[in-house]
Amino acid sequence: MARPSRLRIALQLESDGSIAIVPVILAADSGSALGFPKALAQFGTKTALQIALENCAALAPPVVVASQKLVKLLIGGSQAMRGQPDLGNRLVVHRRGRRGQLGSLLAGLRLVPLETAFMIYAVDYPLLTAPVVRRLAEAFASRRTHQLIVLPRYRARPGHPVVFAPELRRELARAESARAVIYHDRARVKFVAVRDPSITEDFDTPTAYRRVLRRYLGRFAP
């Protein structure tokens, strides 16, 4: 039998073989600008939420933080929702207005074990790919002891998703934003250079959605 690689050992695998980093997928936006929740924005045959879940498949089972509107649509059983993932007890309902994106993260962390690393994954980055997520997990596994955050950068621009060590949970709970925690001490951040601009390409408006959709179809459509 082949011996496991050092990287496989360093990645701290779960019993099912997944990497012991819990993705917290933030999908609690109201969707008011688009007319529907971002998680259900369609990209080819997939929604933004399906893309995020597929990209995180190598990690520990994710937590999804959703708005009440999204939850109703997911469990409503309508024709449009068929094929959407069954998230079971890993779905957290949260009103994003309460402390914004950080409030969503803190709500999701209630389902993440205290000693477990976690990844902040905003659902509106549909151009992200599984190899980028995997690279960030590997970078976290090989970080130095004082490096508590892994942050991707495309050229000079930081992006998403971001991996946090569990030691930062209390600091996040007291902070004004996740960004404030990330840049509080740059020495504890491991920056990972990536060649993929997808880490910076999200959508907040109909115009941005159309732009990202065109890029998605040009890149991934058969």
Phi, psi and omega in degrees: 000134181292141178282143180295146179289161178299323180296319180299322178291316183295333183287354177053074185283147173284172181298333180270006178092354179280156181285135187282057171231125182268118174286132172252103185272116185270112184222034185262016178293155181282338181073016185298323182291328183264339184093359178200158180299141179304326182301334183260007175299133186270133175229099187065235180266005185238155171267165177302323179293317178298319178298315180298315181295320178294320180295332183263012187299332181279347181269180176296159180307132186280161168253134179246123178261118189233158173281164177299322180298315180295317180299316179300321180290321182292323184258002184287340178076017180287163180303321183294335184266357180296138182092353177285153185292147173268108187268351176054228184272015178255022178250125180246129178268129183210141173272111188298337180301336179279099181065021173058217183297324178297321177299321177297316179299313182297325176296317179293327182294344177297339179258006180256127178306143187302328185267007187256137174292157182217156180242128173275118184232102177287135188290343186267038174237067188288349179273353175299154179232160180301320178300325177293316178298317179298320180297321178294322177296319179293321178296322178295320181295329184258011182291163173281162186303321184279351181272109186256354183224139173244123186232124179281151175224135172253112190057242181258004186262124175286159181208206183232157002276173183232138180255135180239141170287151183297338180298343185269001183301314182294321179296320177297322181296334181263349189278166175276334180198161175295324179301320179299323179290318181301315186261009176298321180211100185295340181294336181265008178257129172262111179274133181243115179284129177235154180265004186254115181290357182301337181292348182245001190253093178249183179218130180238344184228164176303322179296315179295323178298314180297321179296313181293323178298317178300318179294321179296312182295323178291334183265322190244342184294141181293000000 
